[in-house]
C-alpha cells in the first residue's frame, strides 16, 4: 500500500529539511565543526516519493532480547530487539527489525537502523535511520523512508553511532530521505 503525497506533506517536509539545514549551519550542537558550518550549504535529499511511504505490519517479538549494536567507533550500544516490521516495497515483501532504546524516558518511538543497495554509493555507507512513533496497541504503522536520515557520524568522526545490524540490510534500493553528504 502506498500513499499520495499532498502539497501540504511536501511543503511540511521541505520546511523540516530547511530547519535541519539551519540547525546544522548555526547551532553549537551541529555535528559539523565550527569552521565547516560557514561553508555548509545544506544536506542533499531525494525528492519526496509516495512509493517509499508504506504500511508495515508489526510482529511483536515475544522474547524481546537485549542486543548490543556495534557503533561507528567500535563501541557497543544496547537496545531491546522489539518487533519485526513486514512491508511491501518494489513488489517484494521486506522485513526490518525495530528496536527500542534502553534509555527511554516516556518515549514512544521505534529505532530502525537500516542499509539498502545504495548504501555507500548514493547514501551514507554505514546506513541510515528512521525513528517511528509507535504505541503498543498498533498492529500496523507507517514507514516513511522519505524521513530516512544519516547519523551524525556521517558528518564528523567525533560521534559514536549504531551501525545497522546485518538483519536490517534491504536488498532493494531506497531512493528516499537523506543522500550522501559531500563537502
C-alpha positions as CSV (number, residue, x, y, z in Angstrom):
1,X,0.0,0.0,0.0
2,X,1.5,3.4,-1.0
3,X,0.2,6.9,-0.3
4,X,-0.3,10.1,-2.2
5,X,2.0,12.9,-1.0
6,X,-0.1,16.0,-0.8
7,X,1.2,19.5,-1.4
8,X,0.9,20.0,2.4
9,X,3.0,17.0,3.1
10,X,5.7,18.1,0.6
11,X,5.6,21.7,2.0
12,X,6.0,20.4,5.6
13,X,8.8,18.1,4.6
14,X,10.6,21.0,2.8
15,X,10.2,23.1,5.9
16,X,11.6,20.4,8.2
17,X,14.6,20.0,5.9
18,X,15.2,23.7,5.8
19,X,15.1,23.8,9.6
20,X,17.5,20.9,9.9
21,X,19.9,22.7,7.5
22,X,19.6,25.9,9.5
23,X,20.4,23.9,12.7
24,X,23.4,22.3,11.1
25,X,24.6,25.7,9.9
26,X,24.1,27.7,13.1
27,X,23.7,25.6,16.2
28,X,26.6,25.0,18.6
29,X,25.1,21.4,18.7
30,X,25.6,20.9,15.0
31,X,27.6,17.8,14.1
32,X,29.8,20.0,11.9
33,X,32.9,21.6,13.4
34,X,32.5,25.4,13.7
35,X,34.8,26.2,10.7
36,X,32.8,23.9,8.4
37,X,29.5,25.4,9.3
38,X,30.2,28.6,7.4
39,X,30.7,26.7,4.2
40,X,27.7,24.4,4.8
41,X,25.1,24.9,2.1
42,X,22.6,22.2,3.1
43,X,22.2,18.5,3.1
44,X,21.3,16.5,-0.1
45,X,17.9,14.8,-0.2
46,X,16.0,12.6,-2.7
47,X,12.7,14.3,-3.7
48,X,9.7,13.0,-1.7
49,X,8.3,9.9,-3.3
50,X,5.0,8.2,-2.3
51,X,6.4,4.8,-3.2
52,X,8.6,5.0,-0.1
53,X,5.8,5.6,2.3
54,X,4.4,2.2,3.1
55,X,2.3,0.4,5.7
56,X,4.1,-2.1,7.8
57,X,2.6,-5.0,9.8
58,X,4.1,-5.1,13.4
59,X,5.1,-8.5,14.6
60,X,5.9,-8.1,18.3
61,X,8.7,-10.3,19.4
62,X,7.6,-12.4,22.4
63,X,11.2,-12.7,23.6
64,X,12.4,-9.1,23.5
65,X,16.2,-9.6,23.7
66,X,18.7,-7.2,24.8
67,X,21.2,-6.7,22.0
68,X,24.4,-4.8,21.6
69,X,25.0,-2.9,18.3
70,X,28.5,-2.0,17.3
71,X,29.0,1.7,16.9
72,X,31.0,3.6,14.3
73,X,33.9,4.0,16.8
74,X,33.9,0.3,17.7
75,X,32.0,0.7,21.0
76,X,28.8,-1.1,21.9
77,X,25.3,0.4,22.4
78,X,22.5,-1.6,24.0
79,X,18.9,-1.8,22.6
80,X,15.9,-4.0,23.0
81,X,15.1,-6.0,19.9
82,X,11.4,-5.2,19.9
83,X,9.5,-6.2,16.7
84,X,9.7,-7.2,13.1
85,X,8.1,-4.9,10.6
86,X,6.8,-6.6,7.4
87,X,6.0,-4.4,4.3
88,X,5.9,-4.5,0.6
89,X,8.4,-2.4,-1.4
90,X,9.2,-2.7,-5.1
91,X,6.7,-5.6,-5.3
92,X,8.7,-7.6,-2.8
93,X,8.0,-8.5,0.9
94,X,10.6,-6.8,3.1
95,X,11.4,-7.1,6.8
96,X,13.2,-4.8,9.2
97,X,13.8,-5.2,12.9
98,X,12.6,-2.3,15.1
99,X,14.5,-1.6,18.3
100,X,13.8,0.4,21.5
101,X,16.4,2.3,23.4
102,X,17.3,1.2,26.9
103,X,17.3,4.9,27.9
104,X,13.6,5.6,27.1
105,X,12.0,8.3,29.2
106,X,8.4,8.0,28.2
107,X,9.4,7.9,24.5
108,X,7.1,6.0,22.2
109,X,9.4,5.8,19.1
110,X,11.0,2.8,17.5
111,X,14.5,3.0,16.2
112,X,15.0,1.4,12.8
113,X,18.6,1.5,11.5
114,X,18.9,0.1,8.0
115,X,21.1,-0.3,5.0
116,X,20.0,-0.8,1.4
117,X,21.5,-1.4,-2.0
118,X,22.5,2.3,-2.3
119,X,24.5,2.4,1.0
120,X,28.0,3.6,0.2
121,X,27.0,4.7,-3.3
122,X,24.3,7.3,-3.1
123,X,23.7,7.2,0.7
124,X,25.9,7.0,3.8
125,X,27.8,3.8,3.7
126,X,27.2,2.7,7.3
127,X,23.4,3.1,6.8
128,X,20.6,5.4,7.7
129,X,17.9,5.6,10.4
130,X,14.2,6.0,10.9
131,X,12.5,7.0,14.2
132,X,8.9,5.9,14.0
133,X,6.2,7.0,16.5
134,X,4.6,3.8,18.0
135,X,2.0,2.8,20.6
136,X,1.8,-0.7,21.9
137,X,-1.7,-1.3,20.6
138,X,-0.7,-0.6,17.0
139,X,-0.8,-3.6,14.7
140,X,0.5,-1.6,11.8
141,X,2.5,1.6,11.3
142,X,3.7,3.8,8.5
143,X,7.3,3.5,7.4
144,X,8.1,6.8,5.6
145,X,11.5,6.4,4.1
146,X,11.3,10.0,2.9
147,X,12.2,10.7,6.5
148,X,15.3,8.5,6.5
149,X,18.3,10.4,7.9
150,X,22.0,10.0,8.3
151,X,23.6,9.5,11.7
152,X,25.8,12.3,13.0
153,X,28.9,10.2,12.4
154,X,28.3,10.7,8.7
155,X,29.4,14.3,9.2
156,X,32.0,14.0,12.0
157,X,34.2,11.3,13.4
158,X,33.6,12.7,16.9
159,X,30.3,10.9,17.1
160,X,29.6,7.3,18.0
161,X,26.6,5.9,16.0
162,X,25.0,2.5,16.0
163,X,25.8,0.6,12.8
164,X,22.7,-1.2,11.4
165,X,22.9,-4.9,12.1
166,X,23.1,-7.3,9.1
167,X,19.4,-8.4,9.6
168,X,18.4,-4.8,8.6
169,X,20.0,-4.8,5.2
170,X,17.4,-4.5,2.5
171,X,18.0,-5.9,-1.0
172,X,16.1,-3.1,-2.7
173,X,17.1,0.5,-3.2
174,X,15.6,3.3,-1.0
175,X,15.8,6.4,-3.1
176,X,14.2,8.5,-0.4
177,X,15.4,10.6,2.5
178,X,18.9,12.0,3.0
179,X,21.6,11.3,0.5
180,X,25.3,11.0,0.9
181,X,26.7,14.3,2.1
182,X,29.6,15.8,0.1
183,X,31.7,18.8,1.2
